[in-house]
Amino acid sequence: MQILNRVRQTETGDANARALLGDMLYHERRRGEALECWRDALKIQPQHFPALRDLGLALLEQGDTKEALPLLTRASEARPQHLATTILVARLNAKTGQPEAARQTLERALQAKPGNDQLIEGLASVQVQLGATKGAMELLSRNTFEPRHQSYSLLRLYQATRLMLALEAAGSKNFSEAVREVELAAKPSANLGMDDFAALDSARLHCFLALLKEARQDKQGASQSWKAAAATSDDDVEGEGLFRAIGLWKSGKSGEAEKWFKEFERLNPRREQDNSVEVRTQAFTLAGLYAAFRQDTKGAKVNFGKALEADPTNLFARQGEAWLEAGLLKALPIAEP
């Protein structure tokens, strides 16, 4: 640090020394001095990648996304092949309601790293956020992803995209195609490189399949799907337990379902206050679906809105809200007493 300080005083044009000194000062928790060093480095060399990245990350850690994002964006432009920075910038843009900027960031990075799994997954997610659902599925379908072990992000993206495509088909009254999309969501293709665990029976998908069958007046088929949801094993509040419980109710096992709902009503409000954005978003999404089940359409809209306010990139929240607005959750509420 003494040497770097001396260089800083004597070499007025050395951006590297200032950036390195900033790193050391930050490590020593002298954060104000570190920020000053990185800013000095950028005055000398505005596109200095380490200074841009480190200053942006430090500001982000302080909660200053407004100043951090432009710095990190400049860093990703200076070195698009630096995957971690590029993906971070794309996620920040997407989460702050700027999906078009996220798309541009990811497409620029793909020019430097064509075929990269993480970039393609990120771009597909942004495409769904932008409403380009078919384009997202094309990206997922034509890329062969490397095998991954117990990673849910790609599975969730694939399922949410299929559910949005099902909504588009149902909007055109093509319920056969809508049902096919949900059935495909339950059977990820080999090119996605997922474990066998990804093919576990999903109560969520059975419920949405039942809703589509109800919409096309296929009562027998809907009954089979509700029963299939009830027969799944995941009954966790953090997982697909809500969908299983709805399946139980719709299959005539209201007593067992109400027992689960009572526990959900106790636990989910706590999760809505959690420090984790991911936990809060999931809690509000489930609260939206539960409100729809309890014939509270207004409450459903409010909770889906809260979920997307917490995380605009959450595709299951976006899908739930879209299905609600399209009237495809009409069969979800319990029957009147």
N, C-alpha and C positions, 0 to 999 in steps of 0.2 A: 504493500500500500504506500509505503514511503517513496519507493521508486516511481510508482505511477503518479503520485502527487507531484513529484519533481518534474516528470515528463509533462504533466498537465500545465505546470507553471512556465516551462521553458519552450515547449513545442506547441505553439498556438494552433497548428493545423492537424494535430494527431487525434482523430476521432476514436481510434481503437483504444488508446490509453484511457480515455474518459469512459468509454463503455465498460471496459474491464474493471476500472475503479468503481463504477456504479454497481457492478455485480458484487464486488467484495463488500462494499458498504451496505448493500441490501442484506447480504448474508450476515453481517454484524448487526442487523436491525437498525442501522442508521439510515432509515428510509428516505427522509427528507433530503439528505445529502446525496443519496443514490439517484433520486429523481433529478436532482440538479445536474449531476454528471451526465446522465443519459440525454437530458435536454441540451446540454452543451455539445455533446457528440453530434446531435442532429442539426445543430446550427452550423457545424463544420461540414457535415456530410448528411444531407437530408434523407438519403435512401440507405443509411447504414442499417443493415438488417438486424444485427444483435441489439442495437440501441432501440430501434423501433419495437422489436418484439418484447424486450425486457421492460421497457417503459410501459408498453401497452398492457402486459401481464400484471405489472405492479399496480397500475391504475384499476385494472379489472378486479384485482384482489381487494382493493379498497371500495369496490362497488361503483366506480365511476365508469360505467359502460359508455357513456356519451363521448368522453374523451379517448377512452381506450380503443374503441372500435375503429376509428379512422387510422390510428397508429398501426394497429394490427393488420388493417387492410393494406396499408402501404408496405408493411413487412411481407405480406403474402404476394403482393405485386412485384416486390424486389426479388423474392425467391419463391416462385410458385411451386417449385419442387419440394419445398419443406412442408411435408404432409400435415404435421401436427398443427402448424400455424394456419394453413389453408382451411382445414376442417373446422378449426376453432372459429375462424372468421365467418365461415358459411353458417355455422350453428348460431353464432351471435346475431347475424343478419336475420336468419329465419326466426329466431326467438323474439327479435325486436320488431317483427312485422315487416321485414324487408326481404321477402323470398326471392324477388327478382335479382337483387344484389347477391344473394346467396347462390343463385343459379349461375350468375356470371363468374363468381369466384371459383366454383367447382368446375365449370367448363374450361376456364383458363388453366386450372391445375391439370385437367385431363389431357390438355395439349402437351404438357410436360411429362405426364405419367399416364399414357393411354392404357385403358383396361384395368386401372387400379380398383380393387374391390371396394375399398372404403369410400373412394370418391364417387363411384357409380351408385352405391347404396345411398350416399348423401344426396346425390343429384335426383335420384328417383323419389326420395322423400320430399324434396323441395318441389318437384313436379306435381306431386299430389296436393301439396299445399297451394300451389298455383292453379289447381284445377285441371292440370294436364294429366289426367289419370291414365289414359291409354299410352301416352308417352312414357310414363313411369313404368308401366307393365312391360313395354317393349324393352326398356333398359334392363329390367330384371330378367326378362326371358332370354335375351340374346347374349348375356354375359355368363360365363362359367366361373362361378365363385370357388375360391379355394375352400377345402373342407374346414369347418369350424366346429369347435366342441362347446356345446351348451351355451351358445350365444343367441339370445332371443331377439335382438334388434332386427335382424333381417327377416325372421319369421313374422314378427309383428307388422313390419312394413309390407310384406307380401300379403298377409291376411287383410290388413286395412285397405290396401289397394284393390284387392278382389272385391271387398265389400262395397267400396265406392263404385266399382264397375257394375256391381249388381244393382246398385241404386240407379245408375244411368239406364240400365236395361229396363228396370221396373218403371222408370219414368216414361219410357216409350211403350209401356204395356207389354213388353216382351218378358213375361215372367219365366218362361222356360229358360231363356238365356240368363236371367237373374239368378235362378236356382243353380244353374250350371256354374256360375261364377263363385257362389258360396261353396259349392261342392269342390271346386278346384282349390279354394282357399284351404280346405282341410287336407289337401294332398300336395304339398310342395314338391315341385319337380326336382329331378336329380341335379340340375345345373346350379341350384342354390347351395349345394354343398353342406346341407344340414344333417345333424345326427338323427337317429331314429326317434329320439325324444321329441323332435319337432312334430312328429306325426301322432302324438298323443291325442286322444279324443278331446275335442274342445266343446265345452258347454256353450261358450259364446257363439260359435258358428252354428251349432244346432238350434239355438234360440233365434238367430237371424234367419236361418233357413225356414224355421217354423213360421216366422212372421211373413215371409214371402209366400209360403203356401197358404197361409190364412188370406193374404191379399188376393190370391187367385182362386179363392173359394175351395181349396183342396183341404177340407176338414180332416179327412183320414190321414193324409200325408203330414199335415201340421201336427196332429196328435202323435204320430210316430216320432217326429222330430222333438216335440216337447218331452216325450218319454226318453228319447236318446240323451237329451240334456240332463234329465234327472238321473240317468244311469251313470254319468261320469263321476270321477273320484275326487276332483279338486273342489273342496268346500271352504277354502281359505278366503278371508275377507280381502287379502292382498292378491288373490288369484282370480279364479273364475267361479268362486262360490256363489255370487249373486245370480249368475246365469243358471247354475245348477238348481238353486232354490226356486227360481222362477219356473224352471222345468218341473220341479216337484209339485208346485202349486197347480200348474196347468195340467198335470197328470192326475190330479185328484188327491194329492198327499199334502193338503193344506196345513195340517197340524205340524208335520215335520218341517215344512217350509217356514211357517210362522216362528218356530223356534229359532231358525237361522236368522230370519229377519230381525228378531228382537235383539240378537247379539250384534247384528250389523248396525242397527240403530244406536247401539251403545258405543261401538268402536269407531265407526266411520267419521263422526264429527271430530274426534281427536285427530284422525289422520288428515282432516281438512286443515288443521292448524300446525301440521308437521313442518319442521325446518326444511325438509327436502321438497324441492319443487316437483320432482317426479311423483313423490307420494301424495302431495296435495292435488296434483292434476288428476291422478288416478282416482282419488277419493271423490273429487267433484264430478268426474265422469260417471262413476258408479252411482253417485247421488242423483245425477240427472236421469239415469235409466230407472233407478228405484222410484223416483218421483213419477215418472211416466207409468210405471207399474201400479202405483197408488192413485192413478187418475189425476195427477197434479201436473198438467201440461205447463202451466206457468212456472212451477218450481223446476221442472225439467229444463226449460229454456234457460232459467237463471243459472242453474248448476253447470250446464254445458258451457255457458258464457264464462263462468268463473274458471272452469278448466282451461279454456282457450286463452283467457287473460293471463293465467299463470304460465302457460306454455302453448303458444300458437302453433308449435310444430307437432303437438300430440294428435296423431291421426285417428286414434280411436275416439277421442273427444269430438274431433271434426266429423267423423263418420256418424257418431250418435246424433249429433245436432242436425246433420243433413238428413238422416233418416226420419227424425222427428218432424222437420220442416216439410218433408215430402209426404208425410202422412203414413209412413210405413211402420210406425210404432202403434198404430191404432188398435191392433190386436193384443198389445202388451198389457194394458190395464186389466186388473181383476174384474170379474163380473160384479155387477151391483148386487148388494145383499138382497 
